């Protein structure tokens, strides 16, 4: 469990169309080549420390001729952003993916100050 100190908790969220490859014949759709897609997401405002980030599928358009395989998550989380990552493998063919995300963490309050 992550415990946040103070009363200033921020929540940021969004949704990103990560890729759409069925029209262009990209490797996610053909099943050959790199099977990972990532996109860097910047938060609307920085957090005071790296927040907890949850990533969810909000659109998944896949071929029904193979097994359904996916690994998604948030990597390289910092106070200002994170990398949204989607991976698949083997005979899974993915036409397009949209991922939703939510970040919850400590933010600086109006009375916080620091000497640089």
Protein Blocks (a to p, Z undefined) as FASTA:
>chain_A
ZZdedjbdcdddddddfbdcklnopaklnopajfbdcdddddfbdcfbdcddddddfbdc
ddfkbccddddddehiafkbccdddddehjbccfbdcdddddddddddfkbccdZZ
